[in-house]
Structures are given as structure tokens and as C-alpha cells.
């Protein structure tokens, strides 16, 4: 089974950028659909961006045009480039493999956007 480790979170001012990384080990990375989710304080975890096997991309409306999801199967890595960040983007960001119901989660990385 794949294991996932996120990194790259931090504190940034509104309008700034961050790049999150997700390192995968175990399993066959190239066969997994991968995605990013986030959980704001006091709220449920929600979908941010998803990359299906074959390269199709899906983004939440709140991040379209600002966030870019990418992956490198050879490096077993996935990234989330986040631009023009807003305070509403604050939360813990989780890497997911295999979908939110039965898939695998990383431990999360905190992103805080100050006004």
C-alpha cells in the first residue's frame, strides 16, 4: 500500500504563493489517481484538486485559475502550486491516493494565509 508524506506548507501573506509536495512510497504510483484536499479550522475536509490516471485534471471552483496540480510518476511525486493565495485558503492540506472514501491519506501540511 502506498504511503504519502506532504511538505511545503507555511505562513504566507495574501497574494503570495506556496508549492506543496507529496512524496509517495510503496505501491505502484503510476496507477493511482491522486488529489489534494484541505480542511479549514472547524470545517470538513474538502476537495481541492484531482488528477485522474491518464492525466485528466479537476479543480474546485474556489481554486480554479490559481492552483495547479502536477505529478511525476518516475519520481513518485505530486505537487500543488498555489498562487494568489487568499486567507480563505488557510487550512491543513492533505495528499490523497485512491479517492477520499477508500484511499490513503498523508499526515497533512499546514497552510496559513495572513490578510
C-alpha positions in Angstrom: 0.0 0.0 0.0 1.2 3.5 -0.8 2.4 5.8 1.9 2.2 9.6 1.4 4.1 12.5 3.0 3.3 16.1 2.4 5.6 19.1 2.8 5.9 22.7 1.8 3.2 24.3 3.9 3.9 27.5 5.8 2.8 31.1 6.6 2.3 33.4 3.6 0.8 36.8 3.0 -2.3 37.2 0.9 -1.4 37.2 -2.7 1.7 35.1 -2.2 2.5 31.6 -3.4 3.4 28.2 -2.0 4.2 24.9 -3.5 3.1 21.8 -1.7 4.8 18.4 -2.3 3.6 14.9 -1.8 6.1 12.1 -1.8 4.8 8.6 -2.3 6.4 5.3 -1.5 5.2 1.7 -1.8 2.6 0.6 -4.3 2.6 1.4 -8.0 2.4 5.2 -8.1 1.5 5.5 -11.8 -1.7 3.5 -11.4 -3.1 5.7 -8.6 -5.4 8.6 -9.1 -4.1 11.4 -6.9 -5.6 14.5 -5.3 -5.3 17.3 -2.8 -7.8 18.1 -0.1 -7.9 20.7 2.6 -9.5 21.2 6.0 -10.1 24.6 7.4 -10.4 25.1 11.2 -13.8 23.9 12.3 -14.8 22.7 8.9 -15.0 19.4 7.0 -12.2 18.2 4.7 -13.0 19.3 1.1 -11.7 18.6 -2.3 -9.2 21.0 -3.9 -7.7 19.4 -7.0 -7.6 15.9 -8.5 -5.6 14.2 -11.2 -7.0 11.1 -12.6 -5.0 8.3 -14.1 -4.4 9.3 -17.7 -3.8 13.0 -16.8 -7.3 14.5 -16.5 -7.4 17.4 -14.1 -10.3 18.6 -11.9 -10.2 21.7 -9.7 -12.6 23.0 -7.1 -14.2 26.2 -8.2 -12.6 28.1 -5.3 -9.1 27.4 -6.7 -9.5 27.4 -10.4 -7.1 29.7 -12.2 -4.9 29.9 -9.0 -3.8 26.4 -8.2 -2.0 23.9 -10.4 -1.8 20.1 -9.7 1.0 18.1 -11.2 2.8 14.8 -10.8 5.9 12.9 -11.9 5.4 9.2 -11.9 9.1 8.5 -12.3 9.8 10.5 -9.1 6.6 9.2 -7.4 5.8 12.8 -6.5 2.8 15.1 -6.7 2.7 18.9 -6.3 0.2 21.6 -5.8 1.4 25.1 -6.9 -0.8 27.6 -5.1 -0.7 31.2 -6.4 -2.5 34.4 -5.4 -3.3 32.8 -2.1 -6.2 34.2 0.0 -7.0 33.9 3.7 -9.8 31.6 2.8 -7.1 29.1 1.6 -5.9 28.6 5.2 -6.1 25.0 6.4 -4.4 21.7 6.6 -3.7 20.3 3.1 -3.8 16.6 2.6 -2.4 14.4 -0.2 -4.7 11.5 -1.2 -4.3 8.5 -3.3 -7.1 6.4 -4.5 -10.0 8.6 -3.6 -11.5 10.0 -0.4 -13.5 7.0 0.7 -11.1 4.1 0.5 -7.9 5.8 -0.4 -4.7 6.6 1.5 -4.0 10.0 3.2 -0.9 11.7 4.2 -0.5 13.4 7.6 -1.2 16.9 6.2 0.7 20.2 6.0 -0.5 23.5 7.4 -1.0 26.4 5.1 -1.8 29.8 6.8 -2.5 32.9 4.7 -2.5 36.2 6.5 -4.6 39.1 5.3 
